[in-house]
């Protein structure tokens, strides 16, 4: 019996398959100049993404053009410095935002959508609207009508729980900028929580992450999110109790028993 011969692949082949920093080489005891400069540039891009401006006015305008009626909200983080040093402040609405939601008209809904800046406002500015544009038709095919919609500044993921609860939503979808990496400073994450309320943890959520130009595309992400929304509403769970088993099947309608959202609520 002949011993099988394993083909040897070079580090250059590996580099073509991943944006990770592999096989950088060395110059003496240090990295080569090109690798060091590339690292420094990517680090600067990641820092810029964290501290970038959140384009709330454009987001509100473009979400409105998709048939949504977003309300502009803020967390208790007064500025970016507070936001980075006090994560707890980003999980709570400020008093003015609480009053705005409490005074709104409209009843409960199936799904609230919250767009928050998170740790990469750059990611939200670039990807959030396009993802929603792909998502809304998927939700409608599944029999889900988005209701309360918000654009929230200084937001952490858990801020969606309070907003969703005040909207009276069965489920909340939080679209938020993920922590920038050295290969992806503009990655968007989508977090789904059934029966949102203050005090929930990440074990109660599902996440579709890595949504960006070199990661998960808008259509694929929208398909996964719509499947999780449909199944989460039908099973009345999200988080560790709900696994992504979407496979290749198109999402079906969830049935006639669910109530519709009042779009006038925002």
Secondary structure, DSSP 8 states (H G I E B T S, - for coil): ----------HHHHHHH-SS------BTTB--HHHHHHHHHHHHHHHHHHH----HHHHHHHHHHTT---EEEEBS--SHHHHHH-GGGGGSB-HHHHHHHHT-----EEEEEEEEEET-HHHHHHHHHHHHHHHHHHHHHTT--EEEEEEEES--TTHHHHHHHHHTEEEEEEEEE----SS-TT-EEEEEEES--TT--GGGEEEEEEESTTSB-HHHHHHHHHHHHHHHHHHT--GGG-----TT-------TTS----GGG-
